[in-house]
Amino acid sequence: MSSDDILYKALKASQKGRQYAFATIIEATLKGTPRKMGAKMIVFDDGTSYGTIGGGRNEKAAIAQCLQAIQKKKPVTVTYNYFGREGESVCGGQMKVFIEPFTAKDHLIICGAGHIALPLSAMGKMLRFKVTIIDSRPEFANKSRFPHVDKIIVGDHNALTKILIEPNAYVTIVTYGNEHDYECLKAVIKSSAAYIGVISSKPKKVKFLGRLKTAGIEEKYLKRVHIPMGIDIGSQTPEEIAVSIIAEIVAVKNKSYIGTDKFNNK
């Protein structure tokens, strides 16, 4: 399979929102490796692959590394030997492979279309998130008010069932009423979202978590919720509150890079 064919498969996968990784040989000895510099393989998140970097044990190992890179969303360079030691081929060479993951775009889901949602959605687009707005009020949830977002759903918390909430999703709950906030939170609390946050005061937090416990929600799910959400920067205006929320989301998103879990919960 040519590089053009592999790139075409990558293009089609991206259009469908699939995740994949490239494995490309970036260095290889002149002798003793089945493929040379520039050889490329694409591996999809279900483990299927196209192209080859040489086959055998090392290619199998590269496929496993690609799947790990997709999961971690981090590129990696690995070295494979053909020196004939146990578990190695006997060709006598060595190659370095650059593994580069391409994951689905991060998805900012905003429950509510009020004063905070407007600047929050704009910041989300600036940071290259896919942005979805959900609100039961058509006079707020419309393209005239949110021309920059990717999707608008007019509906209450039940509309969340229309969205596939995956590990790349960041759910923010800023509706126009406490009961709406609670129902949205209850609808997503067991999802695989990377982040779930609720605009809240401390008394509201106590009330919400108490209701969820009474409803049988396990502690492991309650600990995931950022309530009140946002980093404490003394926010006053809707724009400042949006800054605090998006900052916390970025911190959670980049926690593997900054090496801390301090923003996982309060």
Summary of the structure (lengths in Angstrom):
residues: 266
radius of gyration: 22.8
end to end distance: 50.7
largest distance: 69.8
contacts: 836
relative contact order: 0.10
helix: 35%
strand: 22%
